[in-house]
Amino acid sequence: MQELLWAIRFLTVIPLGRGRELPPERMGRVMVFYPLVGLIIGLCLVLVYYPLAVGLPSALADALIILFYVSLTGGLHVDGLADSMDGLLGGWDRQGRLDIMKDSCIGSFGTIGIVGDMGLRFVFLQNLPDFLPDVMLSEAKHLAFLPSGEALKKGIVLLIMAIIGRWAQTLAAAISLYAREGTGTASGLVTHTGVRHCLAASILPLFLVGTFYQTRGIMMLAVVCAAVLLLTAYTRSRIGGATGDTLGMTNEVSELVFLFLFFVI
């Protein structure tokens, strides 16, 4: 339970008090709970999105839910994306890239990354193909309090998207070395997360994509996994491993890949 509470405090702005610090060797167990925190985040997105979808135009509802998502996570992963893009694409050598990533200022590549991230999310949500499971729609037709089929579809996508992003971080940490010297939160998360933690964290996303999207969902999760492996290999070639920033980037990229796959699978 302490690991779950720590993960909620770290990944969201949900006020749970300070809590006590955990030793580094327990950080692998923390990352097992990352997808569960994604479930909590996803449920918050759904609860906020449904009223927006009922009372506002679709484009405005989608824009507001993206802003709410960033606010709920304290901009943690978006900041990691910006820092990673500045460093990975702008440095001349390994140490130079790490130094750039540690700089609190955002450069051109980071700005492009944030704008692209937010813009693509909006476009994807606005144009999601309609393949919400028929059984869900048929069961929901007689429930007047539920929103429209389009809102249900997007709500489920938002829910699973948040879970997959946190699962992708666990996968990246499990197969990476920590790129910096010294210790810290990210060091503990990367160093003490192994394959067994990743397998345990995979249960929830596998269950949900299989439940809602059947074989198609499993294929989508497999492609996201391949994208995380490629991204991890790229960061290893550039800085020698993973950092907290690259885990945040992994979250953002994996969620975008998941949304994109609705159009091609």
Secondary structure as UniProt FT lines:
FT   HELIX           2..11
FT   HELIX           24..26
FT   HELIX           27..32
FT   HELIX           34..55
FT   HELIX           58..72
FT   TURN            73..75
FT   HELIX           76..90
FT   HELIX           94..102
FT   HELIX           108..126
FT   HELIX           134..140
FT   TURN            141..142
FT   TURN            144..145
FT   HELIX           149..174
FT   HELIX           185..191
FT   HELIX           195..201
FT   HELIX           203..239
FT   HELIX           244..261
FT   TURN            262..264
//
